[in-house]
Amino acid sequence: MMKKVMLSFALVVLASISPAAFAVCPTPPTGPYSGGGLGWYEYSADPACVDTFLSVTPVTMCSYYSGWVPGVGTAYRTFQYDFVDITGHDTWSSSIIIDFNDPNNSSSNYVELWARVTHSGVDTWTQLFQWDGTDGDLSCQRRGDFFFSQEGDAISIFILAKRSTSNVTLSVSSPLIFGYNT
């Protein structure tokens, strides 16, 4: 009887552990890779390492990518991924895969990608991408840009997304992050 109670207790404890507990966060970089005279490491986030806020639903999007759909009416800091530059890369890029269709053509439906680099306690924000319903549709498109840091800087990638009505299709992937050897 005691063994059954202990086994039941162990199963309850295991079931209550978050999937992030089994992931290595932040996700270790992979690489180095090279091509076209450029070298880089990939720091892309394991979906279990990405903090989600408000009402988001995980999905497999564009037949391959792990992503999220924001709930109707939610906005601001929908996703966040944090890590520290331990490699000394000064040039970085981040991008996301976006599937976006807004039949309303409204600026109230949008997605933004931001990088925040904290150096010596000072935050520098860089907008890497912005798109709203007035810009048209994006069908499984990868969008982003470059930002800069120094070794030891804390880096956070933010995805802000809002669907103001339920007839809007909007899903975004986990952030893809690359540190370049310049």
Residue pairs with C-beta under 8 A, 6 or more apart in sequence:
18 48
19 48
20 48
20 49
22 48
23 46
23 48
23 49
24 46
24 49
25 46
25 48
25 49
26 43
26 45
26 49
26 81
26 82
26 83
26 84
27 43
27 44
27 45
27 46
27 49
27 83
29 41
29 42
29 43
29 87
29 179
30 41
30 42
31 39
31 40
31 41
31 42
32 39
32 40
32 41
32 181
33 39
33 40
33 41
33 42
34 40
38 180
38 181
39 180
39 181
40 178
40 179
40 180
40 181
41 87
41 89
41 178
41 179
42 176
42 177
42 178
43 83
43 177
43 178
43 179
44 174
44 175
44 176
44 177
45 81
45 157
45 174
45 175
45 177
46 174
47 58
47 66
47 174
49 81
50 79
50 80
50 81
50 174
50 175
51 79
51 80
51 81
51 82
52 68
52 78
52 79
53 76
53 77
53 78
53 79
53 80
54 70
54 71
54 74
54 75
54 76
54 77
54 78
55 70
55 71
55 74
56 68
56 69
56 70
56 71
56 74
56 78
56 79
57 68
57 69
57 71
58 66
58 67
58 68
59 66
59 67
59 68
59 69
59 171
60 66
60 67
61 67
61 97
61 99
61 140
61 171
61 172
61 173
62 97
62 99
62 140
62 173
65 97
65 173
65 174
66 173
66 174
67 97
67 99
67 171
67 172
67 173
67 174
68 78
68 79
68 171
68 172
69 163
69 170
69 171
70 78
70 161
70 162
70 163
70 170
71 163
72 163
72 164
72 165
72 166
73 162
73 163
73 164
74 161
74 162
74 163
75 160
75 161
75 162
76 160
76 162
77 158
77 160
78 159
78 160
78 161
78 162
79 158
79 159
79 161
79 172
79 174
79 175
80 156
80 157
80 158
80 159
81 156
81 157
81 174
81 175
81 177
82 154
82 155
82 156
83 154
83 155
83 177
84 152
84 153
84 154
84 155
85 92
85 149
85 150
85 151
85 152
85 153
85 154
85 155
85 179
86 151
86 152
87 151
87 179
88 150
88 151
89 149
89 179
89 180
89 181
89 182
90 148
90 149
90 150
90 182
91 146
91 148
91 179
91 180
91 182
92 115
92 146
92 147
92 148
92 149
92 155
92 177
92 178
92 179
92 180
93 128
93 144
93 145
93 146
93 147
93 177
93 178
93 180
94 113
94 115
94 128
94 144
94 145
94 147
94 157
94 175
94 176
94 177
94 178
95 113
95 128
95 129
95 142
95 143
95 144
95 145
95 175
95 176
96 111
96 113
96 129
96 142
96 143
96 144
96 159
96 172
96 173
96 174
96 175
96 176
97 140
97 141
97 142
97 172
97 173
97 176
98 111
98 131
98 138
98 140
98 141
98 142
98 143
98 170
98 171
98 172
98 173
99 138
99 139
99 140
99 169
99 170
99 171
99 172
100 109
100 111
100 131
100 137
100 138
100 168
100 169
100 170
100 171
101 137
101 139
101 168
101 169
101 170
102 109
102 132
102 133
102 137
102 168
102 169
102 170
103 167
103 168
104 133
104 164
104 165
104 167
104 168
105 133
105 134
106 132
106 133
106 134
106 164
106 165
107 132
107 133
107 134
108 132
108 133
108 162
108 164
109 132
109 133
109 162
109 163
109 164
109 165
109 168
109 170
110 130
110 131
110 132
110 133
110 160
110 161
110 162
111 129
111 130
111 131
111 132
111 159
111 160
111 161
111 162
111 170
111 172
112 127
112 129
112 130
112 131
112 158
112 159
112 160
112 161
113 127
113 128
113 129
113 130
113 143
113 144
113 145
113 157
113 158
113 159
113 160
113 175
114 125
114 126
114 127
114 128
114 157
114 158
114 159
114 160
115 125
115 126
115 128
115 147
115 155
115 156
115 157
115 158
116 123
116 124
116 125
116 126
116 155
116 156
116 158
117 123
117 124
117 126
117 147
117 148
117 149
117 153
117 154
117 155
118 124
118 153
118 154
118 155
118 156
119 149
119 150
119 153
126 145
126 147
127 145
128 144
128 145
128 146
128 147
129 143
129 144
129 145
131 138
131 143
133 168
142 176
144 176
149 155
157 175
157 177
159 172
159 175
161 170
161 172
163 170
